[in-house]
């Protein structure tokens, strides 16, 4: 991990608009979504039952957990469909050149 806590997840070209990439960083699985050219990252663990949210279906800015169907706004982590009641934690994302970096601390 770098001194500022950011780790490279992918090149920008690897995560096209409307796509998700799941990666392991610092021993944790995270996912990054590209929503109309903006990148958002969250831990790959649903707040309802721990499901792999990053493996779910992305429809615009909303992702649906594949286990029980909870829906979250990728941009904020807020719950937009049950059964989850707690928002997804958001991770800080920055772009450096062509690299997508996520802060995992």
Secondary structure, DSSP 4 states (H G I P E B T S, - for coil): --TTSEEEEEEGGGS-TT-EEEEEETTEEEEEEEETTEEEEEES--TTT---GGGSEEETTEEE-TTT--EEETTT--EEESS--SPPPEE-EEEETTEEEEE--
